[in-house]
Amino acid sequence: GITFTRIEQPRTEDVLSASSADAAKALDSVTDAAKAHFREAAEKILKTFDAVDALSAALACISGTTNIVPRSLFSKKENYTTYMLTVTDELKGPGLVFTMLRKCFGEDFDAKANCSQVAFTKDYRSAVFDIPSELDEKLQGYWKDSPRIQMKPIQELPQLDETSRNGGRSFSRGSYGSSRGGSYGGNRNSDRSNGCFKCGKDGHKSFECTEAKKSGGR
């Protein structure tokens, strides 16, 4: 059969690391005659700037990087930061993410507008989402982990459930349920939220129920 694997875009840090290595290699190709024309300017720079800082700035210019704009690891949006919220129990929707953000920023904070994309890890114990980078300082200053809930910015994406990532990224108002989250409507979380109608337990669909089979297929 044919297997498709999602390949993420390179991280900004990885791209910059490769660019700086290429810029450093480019120094080897500069001839003595060429360097002579820049020596006077270099001596003036060293009187004003630290040598390492000056060389770092020169390498940045060579690589074409004079400013770094934060970019989301998850949605790839500029000026957004990716966070992961992890709980001890299984998440049933994005509601808990929104509730925690409102606790950090106040009840008037429009969590759904500022965090419109949420995906879940394969075990549904972590949610990955973006918020505007301008909110980073306030969020990280206010948030304190507890034994039950942890939240932090991440530099590498975990393995995500593709159903939640592709089918449930954008949410409409009124579809989130309680603070523990609700169903997405039209995806796997509707079964997860309502539980198995055969045994009444959460975490599996009715046709996957083993309890019903043990009791004679009720």
N, C-alpha and C positions, 0 to 999 in steps of 0.2 A: 504494500500500500504506500500511499504518499503521506508524509508527515510535514506539516507546516510549523515552523518555530518562529515566535515573535522575537525580533532582534531590536533591542532598544538603541536609540540614537546615542552616540558617544556623549559622556558627560562633559560639561564645560571645562572641568579640571583636567580631564584627559586630553582634550584638544589643546589646551594651553600648555600642558606639559610637553606634548609632541612639538608644538610650535617653538617653544623655548629651546628644545634640543636641536631643532633644525637651524634656529638663529645662531646658536653657539657654534654649530658646525660651519656656518657661513663665514665666520671670522677667519677660518683657515685659508679661505680663498682670496683674502684681501692682500694685495702686494705691498711691499715696503714703500713703493713710490706713491701708492694711493693713500696709505696711512700718513705719510708725511704732510699731506694737505690738511689733515684733520688734527694734527698733533697740537697746534696752538690752541684750538678750541677745546681739546680734551684737557689741556693743562689748566685752562680757565675754569672748566667745569669742576675739576678736582679741588680747586680752591674754595668752591662754594658747597659742593655736595660730597657726601660720603662716597668712597670709591665703589663699594658694593651697590649702593643705591643708584649711582650714576650708570654703572654697567648694566644693572637690571633694567633701568629705563631705556638704555640703548638697545638691549635685546628685545624689549617690548616693542619699540619702534620698528626694528627690523622685521619682526613677525607681524606687524600691522595691528598690534593690540595696544591701544592707548587708554582704554576704559573697559571695565567689565560690568555688564548688565546682568543682575541675577536672573536665572532662568529656571523654571520649574522642572524638576526631574520627572514628574508625572505627566503633566499636560504639555510641557515644553513652552509654556507661556512666559514671556519676559516679565520681570518684576514680580514673580510669584515664587513661593517657597513650598516645598513638599514636606508634609508631616505624616507621621504614622501614629494612630491611636490603638493601643493594645489592651485587651481586657482578659479576665480569667475565664469568662463564659463566652458562648458563641454570640456574635453580633447578629441581629435580625434585620438590620437596615441602617440607614445613615442618621437616624434620629439622635442617637447618643453623641455623635460627633457635633451636631448642631447645638445640643444642650450644653456640652462642655465649653464650646466656643462662646455661647451666651453667658456662661458663668464667668468667663475670663473678661469679656468685653462689655457686659451689661445686657439686660433684657431687650434693649432697643436695637441691639446689634442684629443686622440682617444676615444671619448665618447662611441662609440658602442662596442669597445673591453673591456673597463673598466666597462661598465654597460650594459651587454648583456641581462639581465633579467629585464623586466618591467611589472607590473600588475596594474590594475586600480580598484578603489573602485566601488561599485555598482552604484553610481550616476555619475561616470566618471568625478568627479571634483578633484580627487587626484590620483597621480601615486606613486607607491611604487617600490623602486629599491635599489640595493646594489652598493657601490663603495669600493675600497680597503681602509682599515682602516688607512693606511699610509697617505691618502689624507685628513683625517678628519680635521686636524688643519688648513690646507690651505683653505679648503672649508668653514669651520665655521668662519674663520677670514675674509674672503672676502665677503661672502653672507650677503645681507641685505634684509629683507622682504619688500614688497611693498603692497599697498592695493589690488593689483590684483594677486600677486603671493607670496606664502610663501613656504619655504623649511626648514625642520628640521630633525634631527635624531629621530627615534622613538624607544620606548621600548615595544610597544605592537602593533600587527598587527590590522588594521581596517578590516571590512568585505570587502572582495575582490570579484570582479566579476570573477567567476570560468572560464568563457570562455577566458578571457584575461590571467588568471593565467595559465591555462592548455594548451591553444591552441596558445598563443601568447608570450610565454616567451622568445624564442630565435629569433633573427631577422637577416636577411641577408642584406648586403649592398644594397643601392639603393631602399629600400622599405619604406622609412620613410616620404617622402613628404617634406612639408615646415617646418618652425620652429614651426608651430602649430601642426605638426605631419601629418602623412599620414595614409594609410590603412595598415593593416597587410597582407592582401591577404589571403582569405580563412576563415576569421572569421567575427564576427559581425561588426567590425569596417569598413569594406568595405561599408556597408549600411549607417553607421553613417557618414562616411566621404563624401560620394557622396550625401547624403540626399535623400529625397523621390522624385521620378521622377514624381509623380502625382501633388504635390503642390509646389515642389522646396524647401521645408524647411528641415533643419537638425533635427536630434534627434529621428527620427522614420523611420521605413521601409514602403515601399509602401503599403503593405497589412494591415498595422496598421493605415493608413491615415484616419483621421476623416474629414478633409477638403474636400476631394474628395466626401465623402458620402453626406456631406451637400449640395454640389453643383450638386448632381445628379449622382455621380459616374464617373466623367471624367476619 
